[in-house]
Amino acid sequence: MNPLSTEYYLEKCVQGERIVRCPNCQRINVGQVAPKYFYCSDCFIEMKLHDDQISFFELDENGELACLDDIFYT
C-alpha cells in the first residue's frame, strides 16, 4: 500500500465532523465510538478526526491503542 496525502483522506472520507468512509478499506461500515473517534468494523482500524488530519490506531495485544500514522502518511 502506498502512503497517501492528508488531503486525499479528508476529501474522500470525511463529511463535516464525521468519517463516513474508511480511509483504509474504503468501505462505509464506520461507526462513531466517542466524540471525534471512529471505528471501521471491516478492517478494525480506529480513527481520530483532527481539524486537518485523521490519526489511525489499532488495538495491540495488551488492549492499548497503537498509532499507525507512520504507515498511512508520507
PyRosetta script that sets phi, psi and omega in degrees:
from pyrosetta import init, pose_from_sequence

init()
pose = pose_from_sequence("MNPLSTEYYLEKCVQGERIVRCPNCQRINVGQVAPKYFYCSDCFIEMKLHDDQISFFELDENGELACLDDIFYT")
pose.set_psi(1, 129.8)
pose.set_omega(1, 177.5)
pose.set_phi(2, -85.7)
pose.set_psi(2, 134.3)
pose.set_omega(2, 176.4)
pose.set_phi(3, -62.8)
pose.set_psi(3, 142.5)
pose.set_omega(3, -178.1)
pose.set_phi(4, -116.4)
pose.set_psi(4, 167.2)
pose.set_omega(4, -176.9)
pose.set_phi(5, -78.7)
pose.set_psi(5, 158.5)
pose.set_omega(5, 176.4)
pose.set_phi(6, -59.8)
pose.set_psi(6, -39.6)
pose.set_omega(6, -179.2)
pose.set_phi(7, -60.8)
pose.set_psi(7, -38.3)
pose.set_omega(7, 179.0)
pose.set_phi(8, -61.1)
pose.set_psi(8, -49.1)
pose.set_omega(8, -178.8)
pose.set_phi(9, -61.4)
pose.set_psi(9, -43.8)
pose.set_omega(9, -178.0)
pose.set_phi(10, -67.7)
pose.set_psi(10, -40.5)
pose.set_omega(10, -177.9)
pose.set_phi(11, -69.1)
pose.set_psi(11, -42.3)
pose.set_omega(11, -173.9)
pose.set_phi(12, -85.9)
pose.set_psi(12, -24.4)
pose.set_omega(12, -166.4)
pose.set_phi(13, -121.7)
pose.set_psi(13, -11.5)
pose.set_omega(13, -174.6)
pose.set_phi(14, -114.8)
pose.set_psi(14, 135.4)
pose.set_omega(14, 172.2)
pose.set_phi(15, -129.2)
pose.set_psi(15, 111.3)
pose.set_omega(15, -179.0)
pose.set_phi(16, 65.9)
pose.set_psi(16, -120.6)
pose.set_omega(16, -178.9)
pose.set_phi(17, -101.7)
pose.set_psi(17, 17.8)
pose.set_omega(17, -175.7)
pose.set_phi(18, -129.3)
pose.set_psi(18, 146.1)
pose.set_omega(18, 169.0)
pose.set_phi(19, -91.9)
pose.set_psi(19, 116.7)
pose.set_omega(19, -174.5)
pose.set_phi(20, -104.2)
pose.set_psi(20, -14.4)
pose.set_omega(20, 178.9)
pose.set_phi(21, -139.5)
pose.set_psi(21, 134.5)
pose.set_omega(21, -179.3)
pose.set_phi(22, -67.6)
pose.set_psi(22, 123.9)
pose.set_omega(22, 178.0)
pose.set_phi(23, -65.7)
pose.set_psi(23, -21.6)
pose.set_omega(23, -177.9)
pose.set_phi(24, -82.4)
pose.set_psi(24, -56.2)
pose.set_omega(24, -174.9)
pose.set_phi(25, -104.0)
pose.set_psi(25, -6.4)
pose.set_omega(25, 178.3)
pose.set_phi(26, 67.9)
pose.set_psi(26, 13.7)
pose.set_omega(26, 177.7)
pose.set_phi(27, -91.2)
pose.set_psi(27, 167.6)
pose.set_omega(27, -174.0)
pose.set_phi(28, -103.1)
pose.set_psi(28, 11.0)
pose.set_omega(28, -179.7)
pose.set_phi(29, -84.3)
pose.set_psi(29, 60.6)
pose.set_omega(29, -178.9)
pose.set_phi(30, -111.6)
pose.set_psi(30, 127.2)
pose.set_omega(30, 178.3)
pose.set_phi(31, -119.3)
pose.set_psi(31, 157.6)
pose.set_omega(31, 179.1)
pose.set_phi(32, -93.7)
pose.set_psi(32, 128.5)
pose.set_omega(32, -178.9)
pose.set_phi(33, -107.0)
pose.set_psi(33, -17.7)
pose.set_omega(33, 177.7)
pose.set_phi(34, -165.9)
pose.set_psi(34, 168.4)
pose.set_omega(34, 176.9)
pose.set_phi(35, -56.2)
pose.set_psi(35, 122.9)
pose.set_omega(35, 179.8)
pose.set_phi(36, 67.9)
pose.set_psi(36, 9.7)
pose.set_omega(36, 175.0)
pose.set_phi(37, -115.3)
pose.set_psi(37, 133.4)
pose.set_omega(37, -176.4)
pose.set_phi(38, -133.5)
pose.set_psi(38, 158.4)
pose.set_omega(38, -176.0)
pose.set_phi(39, -139.6)
pose.set_psi(39, 131.3)
pose.set_omega(39, 175.8)
pose.set_phi(40, -94.5)
pose.set_psi(40, 119.9)
pose.set_omega(40, -178.7)
pose.set_phi(41, -81.4)
pose.set_psi(41, -3.6)
pose.set_omega(41, 176.5)
pose.set_phi(42, -91.5)
pose.set_psi(42, -43.1)
pose.set_omega(42, -177.7)
pose.set_phi(43, -114.1)
pose.set_psi(43, 2.0)
pose.set_omega(43, 172.9)
pose.set_phi(44, 63.1)
pose.set_psi(44, 34.8)
pose.set_omega(44, 177.0)
pose.set_phi(45, -101.6)
pose.set_psi(45, 135.7)
pose.set_omega(45, 173.2)
pose.set_phi(46, -101.6)
pose.set_psi(46, 141.9)
pose.set_omega(46, -176.1)
pose.set_phi(47, -130.5)
pose.set_psi(47, 144.9)
pose.set_omega(47, 174.4)
pose.set_phi(48, -118.9)
pose.set_psi(48, 128.9)
pose.set_omega(48, -178.4)
pose.set_phi(49, -94.1)
pose.set_psi(49, 118.0)
pose.set_omega(49, 173.3)
pose.set_phi(50, -99.7)
pose.set_psi(50, 179.9)
pose.set_omega(50, 179.5)
pose.set_phi(51, -59.5)
pose.set_psi(51, -42.9)
pose.set_omega(51, -174.6)
pose.set_phi(52, -130.6)
pose.set_psi(52, 21.8)
pose.set_omega(52, -177.9)
pose.set_phi(53, -160.8)
pose.set_psi(53, 155.9)
pose.set_omega(53, 171.8)
pose.set_phi(54, -114.3)
pose.set_psi(54, 128.2)
pose.set_omega(54, 173.9)
pose.set_phi(55, -99.3)
pose.set_psi(55, 142.7)
pose.set_omega(55, -176.1)
pose.set_phi(56, -114.0)
pose.set_psi(56, 140.3)
pose.set_omega(56, -178.8)
pose.set_phi(57, -140.2)
pose.set_psi(57, 158.4)
pose.set_omega(57, 168.6)
pose.set_phi(58, -138.3)
pose.set_psi(58, 155.7)
pose.set_omega(58, 176.5)
pose.set_phi(59, -80.0)
pose.set_psi(59, 129.7)
pose.set_omega(59, 175.8)
pose.set_phi(60, -89.1)
pose.set_psi(60, -176.3)
pose.set_omega(60, -176.0)
pose.set_phi(61, -64.2)
pose.set_psi(61, -22.2)
pose.set_omega(61, 179.3)
pose.set_phi(62, -87.7)
pose.set_psi(62, -1.0)
pose.set_omega(62, -178.9)
pose.set_phi(63, 84.3)
pose.set_psi(63, 11.3)
pose.set_omega(63, 178.8)
pose.set_phi(64, -99.4)
pose.set_psi(64, 155.2)
pose.set_omega(64, 178.4)
pose.set_phi(65, -79.6)
pose.set_psi(65, 130.1)
pose.set_omega(65, 175.9)
pose.set_phi(66, -109.9)
pose.set_psi(66, 127.6)
pose.set_omega(66, -178.0)
pose.set_phi(67, -72.2)
pose.set_psi(67, 136.1)
pose.set_omega(67, -180.0)
pose.set_phi(68, -115.5)
pose.set_psi(68, 13.8)
pose.set_omega(68, -175.1)
pose.set_phi(69, -59.1)
pose.set_psi(69, -34.2)
pose.set_omega(69, -179.7)
pose.set_phi(70, -65.5)
pose.set_psi(70, -21.7)
pose.set_omega(70, 177.1)
pose.set_phi(71, -81.8)
pose.set_psi(71, -35.9)
pose.set_omega(71, -172.0)
pose.set_phi(72, -87.6)
pose.set_psi(72, -28.7)
pose.set_omega(72, -174.0)
pose.set_phi(73, -111.1)
pose.set_psi(73, 148.5)
pose.set_omega(73, 178.3)
pose.set_phi(74, -79.7)
pose.dump_pdb("model.pdb")
